[in-house]
Amino acid sequence: MLRRFTVAALLQNSRLQSRGCTYSTITHNLQTTESTGKKYLIQTAVLLNRSPVLTRSPTSFEAALYQYNSNIGRALFNPFPYDFYFNSGSLLKAQFNKEEKLREKLAFNWAKKTVSKRSTPPSSKTPKTTQYKPSLSPATTTSSDDDAQPMSRTTEADKINDVKSLNRQGHRNLYLLVKRGEGEWRLPGARGDLRDGELLHEAAKRELHAECGINMDAWVVGRHPIGVMDAPLPQELQSSQYGGAKIFFFKVHILAGQIDPTIANLKDFAWLTKEEIKKIVTLEYWNNIHNILSEY
Amino acid sequence: MHPSRLADHYHNTLRDDIMYMTYNHEFQTRAPAREPNMKYDPEDPYSKHRRNIPRGGIQIGKTPSPQSTPDNVIRLEKIALHCMVKEATSNRSQLLGAIMAFRALSGETHQGGGNRHRNGIQIVKGRKTEGGWIRPGLPVGVTVEMTGDRMYEFLGSLVNFVLPRLREFNGIKMPFASRSQQTPSGVSGVVSFGLPPQAMALFPQIEVNVDSYPRMYGFHIHFITNAFGQDAQARARALLSGFQIPFARAS
């Protein structure tokens, strides 16, 4: 993946890399807190994010504002440098002028709709004769673009609200939530402990693939966690020396592929926006994660 | 006019990612910087009004980077294009082709569209006498600055149309890993690179009527960000990578 290669090349020997290593090492060493003297089990969880694939459709106000600003720009533009592009009196210049009038007409069309029926615009008083009607030349509009219709912004997944699909809500950030066995809806990961000498972000990626399968192209954003949460210890470690567990969240982008639903212990999964996540996670969990989710 | 795709991409995705990637965690608040020893005594009446700099020099390369805050996240402020036309030393009308080409590339004109903050295409004049080919006040180059939506439009056309079609272009050259980045350019947060004359014809704004221009011009592109201090240029490169601009080690 091009982005991964360039970032890897960038970070190869830079201070950003060494800073990341130092941070992870310090995290290991700070397992023992000074206040309680107890150790904390360090776990990693993943915020798997599908970025928006569509630009947001402008609201009617935004569309009107863009149109208004465009028209202001047209009304106040500096004179076009005819002398540089055209010879005086040439046919090309005349054709350009006709096409420009057409573009102005198209651009200011909205103003004509507000004109009342009584005050007729001056153009309607010209006698109707067979005049040359210019159309925008092939250089300005390519016919191939007119034939090709863009895809609909709402997909099948939107219509049936298929929360397992990655093609839903193209203009929003989607996040993966998973459900294990009889547990609650959670972010994937946080199932085990770190291995010896393993860095946090490496552990996050390993756990993600272990839980959700290898059929996806995932890219971890940097080496820093983006959030932390206190969590209860897993059953088998309740009586050990650990006072509790800390889960570090890592942001990971899914670039291609999909979750493997046949993985053991994975009861259910869903790709949800921030508001949809709020509806299905517990209040305590929501308080811990809502700040790392994007509103867009 | 329409919503800017790259501006939306920056706000939706890139800004968060760059914040996480460039975050420097500082455990304590910084101790205030030590007052440097100045070269001249400001009390001494002989040296009172001299330009006084620290004894070891300004040491701009050692400027510390500001603390990471959400307001401080790196962003692209402007893109500047600069073209030097050597033939203009003898005949200043040679600049006209470059001015028109930049006008087409950037869409900028002096206070065009009623925006009084836009300066349009600027002529670059010589600052000092050198080598018998330039003297102060001689117009020899053309430059333009783009901000906002226009900047993102230019960036989009550069990334989608020009860079993929350039011959022998693997990426913007990065300095050697062993090279010290404690230099004025290393702490500036500005990434610069040059394009050959053939690249100008690949921009769709120029490609549509290449023959209207007397010739194609090679030019420099400067990506100006709000970063400064240690690692500023590295952070700027990380930002531009997010806009799909490739980088390559100088071989």
Contacts between the chains, C-beta under 8 A, distances in Angstrom:
chain1	res1	chain2	res2	distance
A	2	B	244	7.1
A	2	B	246	6.7
A	3	B	241	6.4
A	3	B	242	7.4
A	3	B	244	7.3
A	6	B	171	7.1
A	6	B	241	4.7
A	6	B	246	5.6
A	6	B	247	5.4
A	7	B	21	7.8
A	7	B	238	6.9
A	7	B	241	5.8
A	9	B	174	7.7
A	9	B	247	6.6
A	9	B	248	7.5
A	9	B	249	6.6
A	10	B	174	7.4
A	10	B	234	6.8
A	10	B	237	5.7
A	10	B	238	6.2
A	10	B	241	6.7
A	10	B	247	6.4
A	12	B	177	6.8
A	13	B	177	4.1
A	14	B	177	8.0
A	14	B	231	7.2
A	14	B	234	5.5
A	15	B	230	7.6
A	15	B	231	5.9
A	15	B	234	7.7
A	16	B	21	7.3
A	16	B	22	7.1
A	16	B	231	7.0
A	16	B	234	6.8
A	19	B	24	6.4
A	23	B	25	6.3
A	51	B	12	6.7
A	51	B	13	4.4
A	52	B	8	7.6
A	52	B	9	7.9
A	52	B	12	5.2
A	52	B	13	7.0
A	55	B	3	5.5
A	55	B	5	5.4
A	55	B	8	5.3
A	56	B	3	6.7
A	56	B	8	6.5
A	58	B	2	7.5
A	58	B	3	5.6
A	62	B	3	7.3
A	66	B	1	4.1
A	66	B	2	6.0
A	66	B	3	7.5
A	67	B	1	7.1
A	69	B	1	5.4
A	70	B	1	4.0
A	72	B	113	6.6
A	72	B	114	6.0
A	73	B	1	7.5
A	73	B	112	7.5
A	73	B	113	3.7
A	73	B	114	7.4
A	76	B	112	7.3
A	76	B	113	5.3
A	76	B	114	4.1
A	77	B	109	7.3
A	77	B	112	5.7
A	77	B	113	6.1
A	78	B	109	4.1
A	78	B	110	6.7
A	78	B	111	7.7
A	78	B	112	4.8
A	78	B	120	7.9
A	81	B	100	6.7
A	81	B	103	7.8
A	84	B	96	7.1
A	84	B	100	5.4
A	84	B	212	7.5
A	85	B	209	7.5
A	85	B	212	5.2
A	139	B	208	6.1
A	139	B	209	7.7
A	173	B	12	6.7
A	173	B	13	7.5
A	221	B	17	4.9
A	221	B	20	5.2
A	221	B	21	6.3
A	222	B	17	7.6
A	222	B	20	4.9
A	222	B	21	3.8
A	222	B	23	7.7
A	224	B	20	5.6
A	224	B	21	7.6
A	224	B	23	5.5
A	224	B	25	7.5
A	226	B	20	5.6
A	251	B	16	7.4
A	251	B	17	7.2
A	251	B	20	6.1
A	253	B	17	7.9
A	294	B	12	7.0
A	294	B	16	6.4
A	296	B	11	6.8
A	296	B	12	4.4
